[in-house]
Amino acid sequence: MTQCASRRKSTPNRAILGAFASARGTRWVATIAGLIGFVLSVATPLLPVVQTTAMLDWPQRGQLGSVTAPLISLTPVDFTATVPCDVVRAMPPAGGVVLGTAPKQGKDANLQALFVVVSAQRVDVTDRNVVILSVPREQVTSPQCQRIEVTSTHAGTFANFVGLKDPSGAPLRSGFPDPNLRPQIVGVFTDLTGPAPPGLAVSATIDTRFSTRPTTLKLLAIIGAIVATVVALIALWRLDQLDGRGSIAQLLLRPFRPASSPGGMRRLIPASWRTFTLTDAVVIFGFLLWHVIGANSSDDGYILGMARVADHAGYMSNYFRWFGSPEDPFGWYYNLLALMTHVSDASLWMRLPDLAAGLVCWLLLSREVLPRLGPAVEASKPAYWAAAMVLLTAWMPFNNGLRPEGIIALGSLVTYVLIERSMRYSRLTPAALAVVTAAFTLGVQPTGLIAVAALVAGGRPMLRILVRRHRLVGTLPLVSPMLAAGTVILTVVFADQTLSTVLEATRVRAKIGPSQAWYTENLRYYYLILPTVDGSLSRRFGFLITALCLFTAVFIMLRRKRIPSVARGPAWRLMGVIFGTMFFLMFTPTKWVHHFGLFAAVGAAMAALTTVLVSPSVLRWSRNRMAFLAALFFLLALCWATTNGWWYVSSYGVPFNSAMPKIDGITVSTIFFALFAIAAGYAAWLHFAPRGAGEGRLIRALTTAPVPIVAGFMAAVFVASMVAGIVRQYPTYSNGWSNVRAFVGGCGLADDVLVEPDTNAGFMKPLDGDSGSWGPLGPLGGVNPVGFTPNGVQ
């Protein structure tokens, strides 16, 4: 009987080994397609592109006159100007501007632009407040002078009066070999009028180094890399199926489908995804309401401007800070926004990606992540409410605009879910998809390293899966698709750019800044504590509640090696994602507070886990639960010790948007600090009291699930702040009211701003009358003025 049972048990293993042995073709496909996808993806940055060149030529249409042509890059690649001496001879005695790259009367024009100016005595060529060459006018008007030539390139800026000699008999030429003397150009401006004389010319090569498009070879390589990667992933999926446990789709859906569920749609959609709870309704309503009335993010204005001009510029140009250098290698999300502007640039439309990302984050949290943390979390309603409220409060101040932190939060959560799927079923296809997701999340912005942190947190278990499977099918069939999956992002990043242009764009950004060193990471937390909009009430809470839950969970799980019904592996990996992200953020070049928005999803999962860990079923001693409640009160006191500020117009009408919130002259922060002192004192008393003390109904109610209560209170405060702003501003402009009006054809701020169509119309006429009808200060001085003059206050 024993031998018979043993033989029956080994039969499936032999079948699996046979299936792997017969899958030689699939292994070759996975290996070759993966290597092709990897090689083509890596080669994409090195393949050539077609550069679009542009020139500025003047005069135009044979007529003299000023031409406005501001350059985003400010300076050209090179500049040449030729002025016949006959033009100088024809100038009036007082002289004038022959040509200039900015209006002569403009602010700092001499400091930035190049001019050829004729005065009564001299002809001057100046560039950026430097006299390149100055010659007496009578020499220039002499018959020997033929023309004036001016060149400005990376080699320097030079002027040459052709036909004239210096005292030594050499050609009259001067200049400076300084590449930084290239003038800024906002056009060509002149005092000359009439037909253009022969020989007068200005030519500037516009800096279009980033205006490129892929060559046919590069386009074929991109298509080949994407197709090969897809084929390699399909082959890897086929290899995963050979273990006899069904298809990957069946494995992914099996834990969520009842055994008796019928076919069709019920087999396609997991069981937990077909439920709808009150928590779901509240979260969805909260996201939709905030999408309409909520505050926007800090950089929406310039991001929208970049998206709107991308088609005209030929690439995603960051004109706001970096002189038109591209956003690559971190810019594919902005290209999505550029596509959306073809439909509309209305706020409600442009912010839909963040809304969709928030809703998907909640669905993944409630259907995938929380059940993975263990039966105790899955069965806990307070844990779900904690995740819901923390997700909302962390999302509201950071991820309701055009900034990419919401997309990064979603990408990190998807990466974590796929890694957990890979570990649960010992399959490599979810791991490969996690690599793709992490790569594209990193391609959004450097803070996408949070997805890389998720990969690192699950690296060891994935490596064990790889080692087990390589004994059956070999190493290359498993590694090659992974390599292709991790590098396919290069086909998107370098679709119309090359490695040299991306390195140049990176150099420009690092040179101009901000580009802070890794050891200045403390600045991010310093900004968070300042009483400014960056350190406002809403921005503090989302991150601080995540940090409190994180360190609480670490302490409890280190103290108690095993907690019933809590999955230690997924819990520790979740904490590893947050710790890893905090570490990787050190190496991002900017230290802004709005980057904390990427913690919204993983912070919500951590809040759910901590809610279970501090519940009476785990922390049986009321002292410990009261200590955690005291920590929450201290966190609230710290959060309220600042303004209730929101970015820009989102603050209009919001109570306490520039001062600490108060109730009857007492700051709310003081009230919460007093509650902290009471809770901490009571926890200290419980430390010395018998273990059974402090288990009354009130104390148990306060300490059973404080996280969802506190987070729900803060979410209500945020919504109430925006509603109060709308009511107080009505009927004038407010951000929320503008979005409400958009549903009936409103046009945002344009509905409330009045602009004169003709600023020259409507001037008051001067006062007429004889000199006796006004005082000694004239018609503008009035009669017997007190404290005022025609020029203002006396």
PyMOL commands that set and color helices and strands:
alter all, ss='L'
color gray80, all
select helices_A, chain A and resi 2-21+24-46+85-89+109-112+137-140+179-181+216-241+248-256+265-268+272-274+278-293+300-313+332-340+347-350+352-372+375-378+381-395+405-425+429-442+446-457+459-473+476-487+489-493+499-512+518-520+522-529+537-559+568-587+593-613+622-639+648-651+668-688+697-704+706-729+735-742+748-751+771-773
alter helices_A, ss='H'
color red, helices_A
select strands_A, chain A and resi 49-51+55-58+67-68+78-84+96-100+114-118+122-127+130-136+147-153+156-165+171-176+187-188+201-205+212-214+317-318+325-326+662-663+666-667+788-789+792-793
alter strands_A, ss='S'
color yellow, strands_A
deselect
rebuild
show_as cartoon
